[in-house]
Structure formats: C-alpha cells, structure tokens
C-alpha cells in the first residue's frame, strides 16, 4: 500500500532538490497500468510528448496548464481530466503535484473489437 500524501510531500521535496525543478515516481506498474506521481515547481514543465492509448491526470496540489492543440487547459487541485489523444505538455503555474494514470496498451478481442470502457462523472 502507498500513502498518496506521503508521495506528494516526498516528490515536492525531490523537485525542490532537483536542478530541473521536477520529480516523478512510478508507484503502480501492473501489466499495462501505470500510476505516477509527478511534482513540478512553478515555471517548470514537461515538454510536449505523445500520449499512451488511455490516460488521465488528477491534480493533487497546485495549478497546472495542460498544453497542446487548442491552446491548453488550466487545472487546479481536485480536477481530473482525460489526457488528449494528441501531443501535449504540462506546465506548472504554481508548485504542483499530479497523479498520472496511464494504460500503455489496449488488448483486442478475437473479433478485433477493442475492449474497454470509460466512465466520466
């Protein structure tokens, strides 16, 4: 079991000690499922990159901008969003910590139909 609040504190401390102002810790690696806590200090960013087949971002602390097509989206602590299926980046407006949940592969049924569902509340 992992305590998310402890991870948040530890990753912020690691980001503050880093010359790059960021830190990440992969804490769930189960088949295609990955969960990573990422800390970014204000003004730092993750450059644009490709997205996995499915991913979401939950803002645990701070304020960030998810960049990409359409100019981006500002998110604050408590927000959860699906990651767009296009190149995107992440900029920290304040010292921030996010939880990235990603599925790195999608298996198909014998008929060639992709298995999976998405729930948005």
C-alpha positions in Angstrom: 0.0 0.0 0.0 1.1 3.5 -0.8 0.2 6.7 1.1 -0.6 9.3 -1.6 0.0 12.3 0.8 3.5 10.9 1.7 4.3 10.6 -2.1 3.1 14.2 -2.7 5.4 15.5 0.1 8.4 13.4 -1.0 8.1 14.3 -4.7 7.8 18.0 -3.9 10.9 17.7 -1.7 12.7 15.9 -4.5 11.7 18.5 -7.1 13.0 21.3 -4.8 16.3 19.5 -4.6 16.5 18.9 -8.4 18.2 21.3 -10.7 15.3 20.7 -13.2 12.5 21.6 -10.7 10.7 18.3 -11.2 10.5 14.8 -9.9 8.4 11.7 -10.7 7.8 8.3 -9.0 6.1 5.4 -10.7 4.3 3.6 -7.9 1.9 1.2 -9.7 3.2 -1.0 -12.6 0.6 -3.7 -13.2 0.6 -5.0 -16.7 -0.4 -2.1 -18.9 -1.5 0.1 -16.0 0.9 2.7 -14.7 0.4 5.3 -12.0 2.9 8.0 -11.5 3.1 11.0 -9.1 4.8 13.9 -10.8 5.9 17.1 -9.0 6.7 20.3 -10.9 7.9 23.6 -9.3 6.3 26.8 -10.6 7.6 27.8 -14.0 8.8 24.3 -14.9 7.3 22.0 -17.5 7.2 18.7 -19.2 7.9 19.2 -22.9 5.3 18.1 -25.5 5.1 14.3 -25.9 2.9 11.6 -27.3 0.1 10.1 -25.3 -0.5 6.4 -24.4 -3.7 4.8 -25.6 -5.6 6.0 -22.4 -4.6 8.3 -19.6 -6.0 10.7 -17.0 -4.5 13.4 -14.9 -5.6 14.3 -11.4 -4.3 17.5 -9.8 -3.3 16.7 -6.2 -1.8 20.1 -5.4 -1.2 23.4 -7.1 -2.2 24.7 -10.5 -1.0 23.5 -14.0 -1.7 24.1 -17.7 -2.1 21.0 -19.9 -0.8 22.3 -23.2 -1.4 21.1 -26.8 -3.8 21.6 -29.6 -6.4 24.3 -28.9 -4.1 26.3 -26.6 -4.4 24.2 -23.5 -6.5 23.9 -20.3 -5.8 25.2 -16.8 -6.4 22.7 -14.0 -6.4 23.2 -10.2 -6.1 20.8 -7.2 -9.1 18.5 -7.2 -9.6 18.5 -11.0 -9.4 15.3 -13.0 -9.3 15.1 -16.8 -8.6 12.7 -19.6 -5.3 13.3 -21.4 -5.9 14.3 -25.0 -5.1 11.9 -27.8 -2.6 14.3 -29.3 0.8 15.7 -28.4 0.7 17.6 -25.2 2.8 19.1 -22.4 2.4 20.2 -18.8 3.4 23.5 -17.3 3.3 24.3 -13.5 1.8 27.7 -12.8 2.3 27.0 -9.0 4.3 24.3 -7.3 2.2 21.3 -8.2 1.8 17.6 -7.9 -0.3 15.5 -10.3 -1.3 11.8 -10.5 -0.9 10.4 -14.0 -2.8 7.2 -14.6 -1.9 5.6 -18.0 -2.8 2.4 -19.8 0.1 1.6 -22.1 -1.6 -1.0 -24.3 -5.1 -1.9 -25.3 -5.8 -5.6 -26.0 -8.3 -6.6 -28.6 -10.9 -9.3 -28.6 -10.8 -12.1 -31.2 -13.3 -10.2 -33.3 -11.0 -7.2 -33.5 -13.1 -5.0 -31.2 -11.2 -3.0 -28.6 -12.1 -3.9 -25.0 -12.5 -1.2 -22.5 -14.9 1.4 -21.2 -14.6 4.9 -20.0 -16.7 6.5 -17.3 -16.9 10.2 -16.8 -18.8 11.8 -14.0 
